[in-house]
Amino acid sequence: MDFQFGEKEEQFRLEIREFVKENLPKGFIGNMFEEEHTDENWAFAMSIAQKLAKKKWLTISWPKEYGGMGASTWQKVVFAQEAGYWGIPGIGMGVSGTAWVGPSLMLFGTKEQQEKYIPLIAAGDPDGVWCTGYSEPDSGSDLASLQTTAKRVGDNYIINGQKVWTSCAHKARYIWLACRTQQNTEKKHQGLSLIIVDMKSKGLTLNPLKNFMGGHVFNELFFDDVKVPVENLVGVENNGWSQLMTALSFERGLALSAGGACVRILDELVEYAKETDRIDDPFVRQSLADLAIDIETLQILSFESAWKEDQKKIVIYEPSRDKALCDQLLEKVSRVGSDILGVYSQMDIMNKDPRWSKLKGSVEHVYYYCIGLAIAAGTTDTQRNIIANFGLQLPRSY
Ligand SMILES: Cc1cc2nc3c(=O)[nH]c(=O)nc-3n(C[C@H](O)[C@H](O)[C@H](O)COP(=O)(O)OP(=O)(O)OC[C@H]3O[C@@H](n4cnc5c(N)ncnc54)[C@H](O)[C@@H]3O)c2cc1C
């Protein structure tokens, strides 16, 4: 096995760094989870998304015929690493569209759906921003129990129900909605469908859910007799579960960029320790070395997942393995970072008072966001269940 990237990939890495230098303010530390928090962050992220789109980097992994770059697996890996390392904005905000809606439409969408939605996503257009409607007040980990209904009436579906934790819904033009199209099925994962809904539809009400830092990322959505044309059904009616699982495995493949973000914080912590007396503490040196081992492990495993995909091998539990490891790693980065920085690690609070912060608040940001990230796209426990069932063929515990 060759662990080196080739010349082409290293050249591409330099090109990305050049883009960062030219387009991001000096010393910029992006945080892909904050792009929705303020209009200013959003506008900046959108402007970068459009620049990335021009280079086809926004949809780097998409085939050329869909407006992507058609990049090699290893170019994708390098891009994800660099995007995470530099916190390139514009990727997180449209992530539903670029990472799972677009690729799912390529697999299951009609030609008309592909022609209508895919170019908007690839262009970084405001109408190409999507949100994802899976979770409900009583359905999270047990997603198959969802209760939002879409009833066929003539040429339309009439949708009723409630979704919650819908990230980015207040910025999105469309929602990728999981709903029940058949009642009283033998098993709960039967009778589900995926439907595209215009966020401007009559009967759709949005209620913002601010987080404990005052940031607006989440929303709850109420569907009261929302009328959607039947051509917005994605794939086969009542067969939504398998499509949902495919879309979720795309969503869980984001460990590479999180790994890049961890490398950046490790580099900064090493630098900080060297510049201060923290380096004299053997515990600090040990913790940094320990972190380096875990970061490298995540990177090697996510390289393996990318390689398997490239070889067209079926990846069943690998995205869950990488996500579970990533969840734990982010928590560890925040713990080690907080130990090293001490009280300074708590001094940024969403850039409200950055005077005393160190490393531009990056440790504090990971500290807050690692909790949510370990829940989003399925909790770490859910990933363990998938690995137990599909990786180790153990019986289901629920
Ligand atoms: C940052 C963030 C962004 C999100 N964005 C979206 C979005 O855009 N769209 C969307 O639809 N949803 C979104 N969500 C919601 C997310 O998908 C759910 O929160 C998640 O699936 C967990 O569901 P729950 O909150 O209902 O927790 P529950 O399912 O009630 O779980 C509670 C606890 O019980 C554990 N648990 C539950 N079942 C099992 C089991 N069988 N075995 C072992 N342990 C179990 C869980 O691990 C967890 O610790 C987001 C969440 C976060 C944090």
PDBQT file of the ligand as one rigid body, heavy atoms in Angstrom, charges set to zero:
ROOT
HETATM    1  C1  LIG A 401     -26.532  19.778  14.752  1.00  0.00    +0.000 C 
HETATM    2  C2  LIG A 401     -27.781  19.017  14.378  1.00  0.00    +0.000 A 
HETATM    3  C3  LIG A 401     -28.315  19.186  13.120  1.00  0.00    +0.000 A 
HETATM    4  C4  LIG A 401     -29.484  18.485  12.773  1.00  0.00    +0.000 A 
HETATM    5  N1  LIG A 401     -30.051  18.730  11.563  1.00  0.00    +0.000 NA
HETATM    6  C5  LIG A 401     -31.169  18.048  11.202  1.00  0.00    +0.000 A 
HETATM    7  C6  LIG A 401     -31.784  18.305   9.955  1.00  0.00    +0.000 A 
HETATM    8  O1  LIG A 401     -31.345  19.175   9.183  1.00  0.00    +0.000 OA
HETATM    9  N2  LIG A 401     -32.872  17.586   9.619  1.00  0.00    +0.000 N 
HETATM   10  C7  LIG A 401     -33.394  16.630  10.432  1.00  0.00    +0.000 A 
HETATM   11  O2  LIG A 401     -34.368  15.961  10.050  1.00  0.00    +0.000 OA
HETATM   12  N3  LIG A 401     -32.863  16.399  11.660  1.00  0.00    +0.000 NA
HETATM   13  C8  LIG A 401     -31.762  17.083  12.065  1.00  0.00    +0.000 A 
HETATM   14  N4  LIG A 401     -31.209  16.868  13.297  1.00  0.00    +0.000 N 
HETATM   15  C9  LIG A 401     -31.883  15.939  14.224  1.00  0.00    +0.000 C 
HETATM   16  C10 LIG A 401     -31.138  14.632  14.400  1.00  0.00    +0.000 C 
HETATM   17  O3  LIG A 401     -31.214  13.843  13.231  1.00  0.00    +0.000 OA
HETATM   18  C11 LIG A 401     -31.764  13.886  15.618  1.00  0.00    +0.000 C 
HETATM   19  O4  LIG A 401     -31.574  14.723  16.733  1.00  0.00    +0.000 OA
HETATM   20  C12 LIG A 401     -31.102  12.565  15.836  1.00  0.00    +0.000 C 
HETATM   21  O5  LIG A 401     -31.479  11.631  14.845  1.00  0.00    +0.000 OA
HETATM   22  C13 LIG A 401     -31.462  11.966  17.229  1.00  0.00    +0.000 C 
HETATM   23  O6  LIG A 401     -32.820  11.963  17.436  1.00  0.00    +0.000 OA
HETATM   24  P1  LIG A 401     -33.465  12.557  18.786  1.00  0.00    +0.000 P 
HETATM   25  O7  LIG A 401     -32.917  13.919  18.993  1.00  0.00    +0.000 OA
HETATM   26  O8  LIG A 401     -34.929  12.397  18.686  1.00  0.00    +0.000 OA
HETATM   27  O9  LIG A 401     -32.883  11.647  19.959  1.00  0.00    +0.000 OA
HETATM   28  P2  LIG A 401     -33.429  10.203  20.397  1.00  0.00    +0.000 P 
HETATM   29  O10 LIG A 401     -33.589   9.349  19.201  1.00  0.00    +0.000 OA
HETATM   30  O11 LIG A 401     -34.618  10.394  21.277  1.00  0.00    +0.000 OA
HETATM   31  O12 LIG A 401     -32.213   9.664  21.254  1.00  0.00    +0.000 OA
HETATM   32  C14 LIG A 401     -31.981  10.033  22.621  1.00  0.00    +0.000 C 
HETATM   33  C15 LIG A 401     -30.800   9.222  23.133  1.00  0.00    +0.000 C 
HETATM   34  O13 LIG A 401     -31.117   7.811  23.126  1.00  0.00    +0.000 OA
HETATM   35  C16 LIG A 401     -30.141   7.100  22.362  1.00  0.00    +0.000 C 
HETATM   36  N5  LIG A 401     -30.822   6.036  21.598  1.00  0.00    +0.000 N 
HETATM   37  C17 LIG A 401     -32.015   6.145  20.927  1.00  0.00    +0.000 A 
HETATM   38  N6  LIG A 401     -32.316   4.955  20.341  1.00  0.00    +0.000 NA
HETATM   39  C18 LIG A 401     -31.304   4.094  20.622  1.00  0.00    +0.000 A 
HETATM   40  C19 LIG A 401     -31.035   2.736  20.299  1.00  0.00    +0.000 A 
HETATM   41  N7  LIG A 401     -31.864   2.019  19.549  1.00  0.00    +0.000 N 
HETATM   42  N8  LIG A 401     -29.881   2.169  20.756  1.00  0.00    +0.000 NA
HETATM   43  C20 LIG A 401     -29.021   2.880  21.518  1.00  0.00    +0.000 A 
HETATM   44  N9  LIG A 401     -29.236   4.181  21.876  1.00  0.00    +0.000 NA
HETATM   45  C21 LIG A 401     -30.347   4.780  21.431  1.00  0.00    +0.000 A 
HETATM   46  C22 LIG A 401     -29.534   8.128  21.408  1.00  0.00    +0.000 C 
HETATM   47  O14 LIG A 401     -28.219   7.755  21.017  1.00  0.00    +0.000 OA
HETATM   48  C23 LIG A 401     -29.540   9.381  22.285  1.00  0.00    +0.000 C 
HETATM   49  O15 LIG A 401     -28.423   9.385  23.130  1.00  0.00    +0.000 OA
HETATM   50  C24 LIG A 401     -30.086  17.570  13.690  1.00  0.00    +0.000 A 
HETATM   51  C25 LIG A 401     -29.524  17.409  14.962  1.00  0.00    +0.000 A 
HETATM   52  C26 LIG A 401     -28.397  18.133  15.317  1.00  0.00    +0.000 A 
HETATM   53  C27 LIG A 401     -27.864  17.961  16.697  1.00  0.00    +0.000 C 
ENDROOT
TORSDOF 0
